[in-house]
Amino acid sequence: MACKAELTDGELDELCCKLKEYAKLAKKDNLTSQAIGKITKDNPLWKDIRTEVDSSVFPACKDDRTKPYMTITKTSCKKFLEKSAEKLEVKKKGKGLPEGSTWEKELLKNLGGTTLTGVTKESSTGNVKGMTDTKNYTGSHKERFGEDGKGKGIDGRENRHDNKGYVGNYKGDGSYDQKVKK
């Protein structure tokens, strides 16, 4: 096995920052298995150890067995990188390592920033804006949106009654008096 790299404080800070980016992408403050999956999917060198990172490295680095996350600190990030490097070294069997480098440094270099793949963007044709413009609708569909273009929800789809009166499901509270006075 190759010797473990002593990472500088700057490299540890860089590692923590990158792992925090992936955690935020998973909408969390801590590293979760969802973020780990994103790391191993986005970065080519990490793809080689995808199953090992998910099944053995991440569970060993979590806060404890009951918590589904790893708190991002310098010590936990260093432990995560070292264990990942051990798995990669076993997988690669000493091949492909540049002279004077270690697997930790290679994994850190290969850990790029997050990429937003598969995210729905706003349509370039502007069809959403046209769909919420009430001038284009007729009949009952016209009532589904307010003047500001926002949907009214169920109030725009159903004629709702308060069903109060002297009998159950009576939909015309106060209408009897109007009928009698005529």
Secondary structure, 3 states (H helix, E strand, C coil): CCCCCCCCHHHHHHHHHHHHHHHHHCCCCCEEHHHHHHHHHHCHHHHCCHHHHHHHHHHHHCCCCCCCEECCCHHHHHHHHHHHHHHHHHHHCCCCCCCCCCHHHHHHHHCCCCCCCCCCCCCCCCHHHHHCCHHHCCHHHHHHECCCCCECHHHHCCCCCCCCCCCCCCCCCCHHHHHHHC
